[in-house]
Amino acid sequence: MLHQARLLLRLWWRPASAMSGILDRGSLLFACVGALVASLLLPSHRTPLPIGFYAPLLALAAVYVPGTLLVANLLGRRGGLRTVFERDYSPLLTCTAMAWTAVAVPLALAAWVAPPMVLLPLAVLAGLYFLVLMFFAVRTVAGASNGAAAGTVAVSWILLAACPALLGPLHLLSGWLASPLFLLFVFYYLGNRISGLGAGLRSRQNFRRMLEASALNPHDAGAQYQLGLIYQQRRQYGEAIQRFQNAVAIDPREADAHFQLGRIAREQGRLNDALAHFQTVLDLDDKHSQNEILREIGGLYLAARQYEHARRELASYIQRRPYDPEGLCYYGQALERLGDAAGAREMYARSIEAARTAPPYLRRETAKWSRLSQKYARKLA
């Protein structure tokens, strides 16, 4: 209980870390009870109707969280909606309920003492901070990029705005929902479904605990690498780097860890560090990750403006994987910088075609490179 309260308080000064902690060790029960208590403290919910104080939680659970998952899946294409719902509903509901509690409790306390003219700006600020917390929640649970998480939250405010409209109908249905016969019916027919709501969160936490237990073995580089991938997916690069470095310290020939360290370093602009890790991977296996090591090195040289080196690495990569839109786009950029406009146009055209003919489950990932290739090709027209 004390640890859950600490996670809740941490949302105010370290939201990214707090959301990760909630995903790893959070309790759906604590989050829901906290949301109920926060709603009960709000003066606007001092009502004799039995459903009044838990209407916000119902609206979040029945409308906002499912809608947010739908939007995130549309933007990120993370799998079938049923699979995404079973995997991510309870983790996102836990994070959302904790976020609601974090903003509602201070607002409720202020509402008892602050005048209306002060309370309205505070309510607006609380709503904005709730959206900030939801940005970190979506990024952590769904592993979404910053852009996709921001887009999801930007659309989800419409769902959030629709939630208050549901409170009236919920009040009208309060007597029916609070009926013992109705509750007995729900428990009898939907008990298994309701008990399974937390399965997604429990499976994530159990997997994390098993990895943490494995990581206690000083010779298990694989466990450290897997934990690094979890943090990398959540955009917690500091923790990810530490885990990958632990894996490399245990086994210097852990090519996967070197590869991920190189990718993070390149993304952060530490090009020399990235090159050192990529070169280690190349020495260990020049076909690592389906030859993507050559593409990463080519992209690195491109960022460093060493265009001839980039061209050489990317030419080797394209020979091995001639239908990768990202590699073709990089190769076109290298040729363009070297003054080969005709070759660059050809590579951009091939990148666009490769993205267009990619399997459906890869279309959203390859669309970025198609758009970039079209942009660069227009400049050369």
C-alpha positions in Angstrom: 0.0 0.0 0.0 2.8 2.4 0.9 4.6 1.6 -2.3 1.5 2.3 -4.4 1.1 5.7 -2.6 4.6 6.5 -3.5 4.0 5.7 -7.2 1.0 8.0 -7.0 2.9 10.9 -5.5 5.8 10.4 -8.0 3.4 11.2 -10.9 3.8 14.9 -9.9 7.5 15.2 -10.4 8.7 12.1 -12.4 5.7 11.0 -14.5 7.6 8.9 -17.0 9.3 6.9 -14.2 6.1 6.7 -12.2 4.1 5.2 -15.2 6.8 2.7 -15.7 6.7 1.8 -12.0 2.9 1.5 -12.2 3.2 -0.8 -15.1 5.7 -3.0 -13.3 4.3 -3.0 -9.7 1.0 -1.1 -9.8 -2.3 -2.5 -8.5 -5.5 -2.1 -10.4 -7.4 -2.4 -7.2 -5.5 0.4 -5.5 -5.8 2.6 -8.6 -9.6 2.1 -8.8 -10.1 2.7 -5.1 -8.0 5.8 -5.3 -10.1 7.1 -8.2 -13.2 6.4 -6.2 -11.9 8.2 -3.2 -10.8 11.2 -5.3 -14.3 11.4 -6.9 -15.9 11.1 -3.5 -13.9 14.1 -2.3 -15.0 16.3 -5.2 -17.9 18.6 -4.0 -19.7 18.2 -7.3 -20.3 14.5 -6.4 -21.9 15.0 -3.0 -25.1 13.3 -4.1 -27.5 10.9 -2.5 -27.4 8.8 -5.7 -25.4 5.6 -5.0 -23.6 5.8 -8.3 -22.5 9.4 -8.0 -19.0 8.9 -6.7 -18.0 6.1 -9.0 -19.5 7.6 -12.2 -16.1 9.1 -13.3 -14.3 5.8 -12.9 -17.1 4.1 -14.9 -16.8 6.7 -17.6 -13.0 6.3 -17.8 -13.2 2.5 -17.8 -16.1 2.1 -20.2 -15.4 5.0 -22.6 -12.1 6.8 -22.3 -9.7 3.9 -21.9 -11.2 1.7 -24.7 -11.4 4.8 -26.9 -7.8 5.6 -26.2 -6.7 2.1 -27.0 -8.6 2.2 -30.3 -7.0 5.5 -31.3 -3.5 4.3 -30.3 -4.0 1.1 -32.4 -5.2 3.1 -35.4 -2.1 5.3 -35.2 0.4 2.6 -34.3 -1.1 -0.5 -35.9 -0.1 -2.7 -32.9 -2.2 -5.8 -33.8 -5.8 -6.9 -33.8 -8.1 -4.8 -31.6 -9.1 -7.8 -29.5 -5.5 -8.7 -28.9 -4.6 -5.2 -28.0 -7.6 -4.9 -25.7 -6.8 -8.1 -23.8 -3.1 -7.1 -23.5 -3.3 -3.4 -22.8 -6.7 -2.6 -21.3 -5.9 -3.3 -17.6 -2.4 -1.7 -17.7 -3.8 1.4 -19.3 -6.8 1.5 -17.0 -4.5 1.2 -14.0 -2.3 4.1 -15.3 -5.4 6.2 -16.2 -7.0 5.7 -12.8 -3.8 6.6 -11.0 -3.5 9.7 -13.3 -7.1 10.7 -12.4 -6.4 10.3 -8.7 -3.2 12.4 -8.9 -5.1 15.4 -10.4 -8.4 14.9 -8.7 -7.3 14.8 -5.1 -5.5 18.2 -5.1 -8.4 19.7 -7.1 -10.9 18.3 -4.6 -9.0 19.7 -1.6 -8.8 23.1 -3.4 -12.5 23.0 -4.2 -13.4 23.0 -0.5 -11.6 26.2 0.2 -11.0 28.1 -3.1 -13.5 30.6 -4.5 -15.1 29.7 -7.8 -13.0 32.3 -9.8 -9.9 30.5 -8.6 -11.2 27.0 -8.9 -12.0 27.2 -12.6 -8.3 27.9 -13.7 -7.2 25.2 -11.3 -9.6 22.8 -12.9 -8.3 23.7 -16.4 -4.7 23.2 -15.2 -5.7 19.8 -13.7 -7.3 18.7 -16.9 -4.2 19.7 -18.9 -1.9 17.9 -16.5 -4.1 14.8 -16.8 -3.5 14.8 -20.5 0.2 15.2 -19.9 0.1 12.1 -17.6 -1.9 10.3 -20.3 0.9 11.1 -22.8 3.3 9.2 -20.6 0.8 6.4 -19.9 0.2 5.8 -23.6 3.9 5.9 -24.4 4.7 3.5 -21.6 1.9 1.0 -22.1 1.8 1.0 -25.9 5.4 1.7 -26.5 4.4 4.5 -28.8 6.7 7.1 -30.2 6.4 10.6 -28.8 4.5 11.7 -31.9 2.0 8.8 -31.8 1.5 9.2 -28.1 0.9 13.0 -28.5 -1.5 12.3 -31.4 -3.4 9.7 -29.3 -3.8 12.1 -26.4 -4.8 14.9 -28.7 -7.7 12.9 -30.1 -8.5 11.3 -26.8 -9.5 14.7 -25.2 -12.6 14.4 -27.3 -13.5 11.2 -25.5 -12.6 12.8 -22.2 -14.9 15.7 -23.0 -17.7 13.3 -23.8 -17.3 11.5 -20.4 -19.2 14.2 -18.4 -22.1 13.8 -20.8 -22.4 10.2 -19.6 -22.7 11.1 -15.9 -26.4 12.2 -16.3 -27.6 8.9 -17.8 -25.5 7.0 -15.3 -27.3 8.9 -12.5 -30.7 7.9 -14.0 -29.6 4.3 -14.1 -28.2 4.4 -10.6 -31.0 2.5 -8.9 -30.9 -0.3 -11.5 -27.1 -0.6 -11.4 -27.1 -0.7 -7.6 -29.8 -3.4 -7.5 -28.7 -6.6 -5.7 -30.4 -8.7 -8.4 -28.5 -6.9 -11.1 -25.2 -7.3 -9.3 -25.9 -11.0 -8.7 -26.6 -11.4 -12.5 -23.4 -9.6 -13.4 -21.4 -11.8 -11.0 -23.0 -15.0 -12.2 -22.7 -14.5 -15.9 -19.8 -12.1 -16.3 -17.7 -13.1 -13.3 -15.0 -14.8 -15.4 -14.8 -11.8 -17.7 -14.5 -9.3 -14.9 -11.9 -11.3 -13.1 -9.9 -11.5 -16.3 -9.7 -7.7 -16.7 -6.5 -7.6 -14.8 -4.9 -10.5 -16.8 -3.0 -8.1 -19.1 -1.4 -6.3 -16.2 -0.7 -9.5 -14.2 1.0 -11.1 -17.2 3.3 -8.1 -17.8 4.2 -7.9 -14.1 4.9 -11.7 -13.9 7.1 -11.6 -16.9 9.0 -8.6 -15.5 9.4 -10.4 -12.1 10.8 -13.5 -13.9 13.3 -11.3 -15.8 14.3 -9.5 -12.6 14.9 -12.9 -10.9 16.9 -14.1 -13.9 18.9 -10.9 -13.9 20.2 -11.8 -10.4 22.3 -14.4 -12.1 25.6 -12.6 -12.7 26.2 -14.7 -15.8 22.8 -14.2 -17.6 23.4 -11.6 -20.2 20.1 -12.5 -21.9 17.9 -11.4 -19.0 19.7 -8.0 -18.9 19.2 -7.6 -22.6 15.5 -8.4 -22.4 15.0 -5.9 -19.5 16.8 -3.3 -21.7 14.4 -3.9 -24.5 11.5 -3.3 -22.1 12.9 0.1 -21.0 13.8 0.9 -24.6 10.2 0.3 -25.7 9.1 2.7 -23.0 11.5 5.4 -24.1 13.4 5.2 -20.8 16.8 5.2 -22.5 18.8 5.7 -19.3 17.6 2.5 -17.8 17.8 0.7 -21.2 21.4 1.8 -21.7 22.3 0.5 -18.2 20.7 -2.9 -18.9 22.4 -3.3 -22.3 25.7 -2.3 -20.8 25.2 -4.9 -18.1 24.6 -7.5 -20.8 27.8 -6.4 -22.6 29.8 -6.5 -19.4 28.7 -10.1 -18.8 29.2 -11.2 -22.4 31.3 -8.8 -24.6 30.1 -10.8 -27.6 26.5 -10.0 -27.0 25.9 -8.5 -30.4 22.2 -7.7 -29.8 23.1 -5.5 -26.9 25.8 -3.7 -28.8 23.3 -3.2 -31.7 20.7 -1.5 -29.4 23.3 0.6 -27.7 24.4 1.8 -31.1 20.8 2.6 -32.1 20.2 4.6 -29.0 23.5 6.5 -29.3 22.7 7.3 -32.9 19.3 8.6 -31.9 20.8 10.7 -29.2 23.4 12.2 -31.5 26.4 10.4 -30.0 27.8 9.3 -33.3 31.2 8.2 -32.2 29.7 5.9 -29.5 27.2 4.6 -32.0 29.9 3.8 -34.5 32.0 1.9 -31.9 29.0 -0.3 -31.0 28.0 -0.9 -34.6 31.6 -1.8 -35.6 31.7 -4.3 -32.7 28.5 -5.9 -34.1 29.9 -5.9 -37.6 33.0 -7.7 -36.4 30.9 -10.3 -34.6 28.4 -10.8 -37.4 28.2 -8.7 -40.6 24.7 -10.1 -41.3 23.3 -9.3 -37.9 19.6 -8.5 -37.6 19.0 -9.5 -41.3 21.8 -7.3 -42.5 20.3 -4.2 -40.8 23.7 -3.5 -39.2 24.9 -2.3 -42.6 21.8 0.0 -42.9 22.4 1.4 -39.4 26.1 2.1 -40.2 25.1 3.7 -43.5 22.5 5.9 -41.8 25.2 6.8 -39.2 27.7 7.9 -41.8 24.9 9.9 -43.5 24.2 11.8 -40.3 27.9 12.4 -39.9 28.1 13.7 -43.5 30.6 11.1 -44.6 28.6 10.4 -47.7 31.1 8.2 -49.5 31.3 5.8 -46.5 27.5 5.9 -46.3 27.2 5.1 -50.0 29.5 2.1 -49.7 27.7 0.6 -46.7 24.3 1.2 -48.1 25.2 -0.2 -51.5 26.2 -3.5 -49.7 23.0 -3.4 -47.8 20.8 -2.9 -50.9 22.5 -5.8 -52.6 21.4 -8.0 -49.7 17.9 -6.5 -49.1 16.8 -4.7 -52.3 13.3 -4.0 -51.1 13.7 -2.2 -47.8 12.2 1.3 -48.1 14.3 2.7 -45.3 17.6 1.5 -46.8 16.6 2.7 -50.2 15.7 6.1 -48.9 19.1 6.4 -47.1 20.9 5.3 -50.2 19.1 7.9 -52.3 20.1 10.6 -49.8 23.8 9.5 -50.0 23.8 9.5 -53.8 22.1 12.9 -53.8 24.7 14.4 -51.5 27.4 13.0 -53.8 25.9 14.7 -56.8 24.3 11.6 -58.5 20.8 13.0 -59.0 19.8 10.3 -61.4 20.8 7.5 -59.1 19.1 9.3 -56.2 15.8 9.6 -58.1 16.0 5.9 -58.9 16.5 5.0 -55.2 13.7 7.2 -54.1 11.3 5.7 -56.7 12.3 2.2 -55.5 11.7 3.2 -51.9 8.3 4.5 -52.7 7.4 1.3 -54.6 8.8 -1.0 -51.9 6.7 0.8 -49.3 3.6 0.6 -51.5 4.0 -3.2 -52.0 5.0 -4.0 -48.4 2.8 -6.5 -46.5 -0.2 -4.8 -44.9 1.1 -5.2 -41.3 4.2 -3.2 -42.3 2.5 -0.4 -44.2 2.3 2.1 -41.4 6.0 1.5 -40.6 7.1 1.9 -44.2 4.8 4.8 -44.9 7.3 7.2 -43.3 10.0 6.3 -45.7 7.6 6.6 -48.7 6.7 10.1 -47.6 10.3 11.1 -47.2 11.3 9.6 -50.5 8.5 11.5 -52.2 9.6 14.7 -50.6 13.3 14.3 -51.6 12.3 13.2 -55.2 10.2 16.3 -55.7 13.2 18.5 -54.8 15.2 16.8 -57.6 12.4 17.1 -60.2 
